[in-house]
Amino acid sequence: MTCIEWLEREIKRRQIDTKYVPLACTKEEIDSVTGRQIAVSHYEEEDGWIDGYIDRWLSDSAKEHISVLGEFGTGSERARAINISN
């Protein structure tokens, strides 16, 4: 059994999928020359929430590192598990 298969089974067994609340996220846009923040992008319902952002990140051939930070119970561990499986 793969890690993702185990995770999917656990989600169904614990009925986590019936309790999931989609999360919005923000991404700071940093100037590569100055290192200063130049904008903040927001990913909400119309953007597919955090899941949509991670999907776009996964399909980006220039992707580097991604960190998902959140308070306990906000789904950051779920997002990390999805990232690891891909």
C-alpha positions as CSV (number, residue, x, y, z in Angstrom):
1,M,0.0,0.0,0.0
2,T,1.3,3.4,-0.9
3,C,1.4,6.4,1.4
4,I,-1.4,8.1,-0.4
5,E,-3.5,5.0,-0.4
6,W,-3.1,4.7,3.4
7,L,-3.8,8.4,3.8
8,E,-7.0,8.2,1.7
9,R,-8.2,5.1,3.7
10,E,-7.5,6.9,7.0
11,I,-9.4,10.0,5.8
12,K,-12.5,7.9,4.9
13,R,-12.2,5.7,8.1
14,R,-12.1,8.8,10.4
15,Q,-14.7,10.6,8.3
16,I,-12.3,13.6,7.9
17,D,-13.5,14.2,4.4
18,T,-17.0,15.1,5.8
19,K,-15.4,17.7,8.1
20,Y,-12.9,19.4,5.8
21,V,-13.2,23.1,5.5
22,P,-11.3,24.6,2.5
23,L,-8.6,27.2,3.4
24,A,-7.6,30.4,1.7
25,C,-3.9,31.2,1.6
26,T,-1.6,34.1,0.8
27,K,1.7,34.2,-1.0
28,E,4.2,37.0,-0.6
29,E,5.7,38.1,-4.0
30,I,9.4,39.0,-3.5
31,D,11.6,41.1,-5.8
32,S,14.5,38.8,-6.7
33,V,17.0,41.7,-6.9
34,T,16.1,43.6,-3.7
35,G,14.6,40.8,-1.6
36,R,11.7,43.1,-0.7
37,Q,8.1,42.2,-0.7
38,I,6.4,43.8,-3.8
39,A,2.9,42.3,-3.5
40,V,0.8,39.7,-1.7
41,S,-1.3,37.2,-3.7
42,H,-4.5,35.8,-2.2
43,Y,-6.0,32.4,-3.1
44,E,-9.6,32.1,-2.1
45,E,-12.7,30.2,-3.3
46,E,-12.5,31.6,-6.9
47,D,-8.9,30.4,-7.1
48,G,-9.5,26.9,-5.7
49,W,-8.4,27.8,-2.2
50,I,-5.0,26.4,-1.0
51,D,-5.6,23.2,-3.0
52,G,-5.7,25.2,-6.2
53,Y,-2.5,27.1,-5.4
54,I,-0.7,23.8,-4.6
55,D,-2.0,22.3,-7.8
56,R,-0.6,25.3,-9.8
57,W,2.7,25.0,-7.9
58,L,3.0,21.3,-8.6
59,S,2.6,21.9,-12.4
60,D,5.1,24.8,-12.5
61,S,8.3,23.5,-14.0
62,A,10.3,26.3,-12.3
63,K,9.0,25.4,-8.8
64,E,11.4,25.3,-5.9
65,H,10.5,25.1,-2.2
66,I,7.0,25.3,-0.7
67,S,6.1,25.7,2.9
68,V,2.6,25.4,4.3
69,L,2.2,26.9,7.7
70,G,-0.9,26.8,9.8
71,E,-2.3,26.6,13.3
72,F,-3.2,23.1,14.7
73,G,-6.3,21.8,13.0
74,T,-6.2,24.1,9.9
75,G,-5.2,21.4,7.4
76,S,-1.5,22.2,7.0
77,E,-0.6,18.6,7.7
78,R,-3.1,17.4,5.0
79,A,-1.6,19.8,2.5
80,R,1.9,18.5,3.5
81,A,0.8,14.9,2.9
82,I,-0.6,15.8,-0.5
83,N,2.6,17.5,-1.4
84,I,4.7,14.5,-0.3
85,S,2.6,12.1,-2.3
86,N,3.1,14.1,-5.6
